[in-house]
């Protein structure tokens, strides 16, 4: 369906009902559509839940005509992380290089849109809300895992190789997959890689962060619970060019 004529609002969840609405959308997308699981997923209630939810800010995009939550982002700032003890991504990636930087961090995750609202204005409003949040909290580095919907590295060899060869983070931002779960990404030699085809195989969310000047960490993580292969994206707001910076200063407007 087209959402071009619809009205949307963006807010941070404040009530238990807000949180349940976010978890219900996540269940529709991650569990029903993509086959994810998890120890705390409530199949009876249709909620995708995990232990981190109480500590994160949950950004909601609502279709004002229907009252339905159609987009969500889960956000955790570095000044909040002591409450939970770790970033979500730390189960998959060594974030020491970011945590020791002394800069203000924001972890992004559980980004999703209702299937009827993809490719329209709902995503614009989600990004706009994120931009305002980043500006309000003076965030300097954004990061989080983003997913390919496959657990077969051979199937993803071309896009993973392109990310490693052309978009690998500089050393001061280069998080690394935890050694116990490290999956090499440089699987196809540069001379054998069809870059155009490989780029077409990269999910839209990842390409969006690359367009902002984002990078990927070293190594991928195979997540058998979510049926995905994850990469860690890192965006340094100081590296954005002027056009891109407008997105993160409110000029415009994942897992």
Helices and strands as residue ranges (DSSP letters): E 8-12, H 16-26, I 27-33, G 53-55, E 57-63, E 68-77, H 81-84, G 88-91, E 93-94, H 96-99, E 105-113, G 115-117, H 121-136, E 141-148, H 157-167, G 171-173, E 176-177, G 179-181, E 182-183, G 190-192, H 195-200, H 204-211, E 215-216, E 220-223, E 228-236, G 237-239, H 242-245, G 246-249
